Amino acid sequence: MLNNKIPPLVVVLFFALIMALIAHYSVIDFSAFILYLTVSLVTIGCVFCIAGLVSFRLANTTVNPSKPEQATNLVTSGVYRFSRNPMYVGFVFILLGWGIWLSSLWALLCVTGFIAYLTLFQIIPEERALTRLFGEDYTQYKNKVKRWL
């Protein structure tokens, strides 16, 4: 059973809101590259998220992060060769882009909070569920592929 009852997408939106509030009170000019950097980071994030979703769909398994026990296949191909959590990596890139757009170093620090929260309340419980479900196959996969990048 997962410790987290809040869907990861809701957590992303929560941290994005906190970042916006912090940025409102602490604006720092990052330079003329702000738009380029923002678009690049958000694009990378979207690519990771979409690649993760596509890999799950191709494997005919659930993409619902609150029900990892419903997974029917262990996905280790595609983007999952580089990260065990590519959709969460995508969320991190999107939040980094958002922090850059907000021009706030303080808001960017919230990304660390997002990573810590998601690791503790979403990823670790998912890993327990997947270990129960897929046993040694998942353990071997965990030993080969990093949790984030």
C-alpha positions, 0 to 999 in steps of 0.5 A: 500500500502506498503512503501517498494518497495524493496523485503525483500530478497534484503534487507537481501542481502544489509545488508549482504554486508554492514556487510561484508564491515564493517567486512573487516575493523574490524575483531575480533576473536570470538574463535574456536566456530565460525563455530559451532555458524554460522552453528547453527544460519544459520540453525535455520534461514533456518528452520524458513524461510522454515517453514513459506513458508510451512505454507503459501503453505499449506494454499494456500496463497501468499508468496509474501511480496510485495503483502500482499493484495493478501493473501487469508487466515490468517495463524496462525498455525505452526510456525506462532503460535510463530511469526507473521513474521517467515521468517523475524525472519529466515533472522535475524538468518541468518544475525546473523550467517553471522555476527559471521562468519565475526568475527565483532561486528560492522557487527553484529550491522547491524542486528539491522538496518535490524530489524528496516528497515524491521519493519518500511518499510515492517512489519508495512505496511503489518500489515495495509494491513492484518488488512484491509483484515482480520479485527478482526481476524488479530487484535486478532492474533496480540494480541496473537502472537508477531511480532518477537519472 
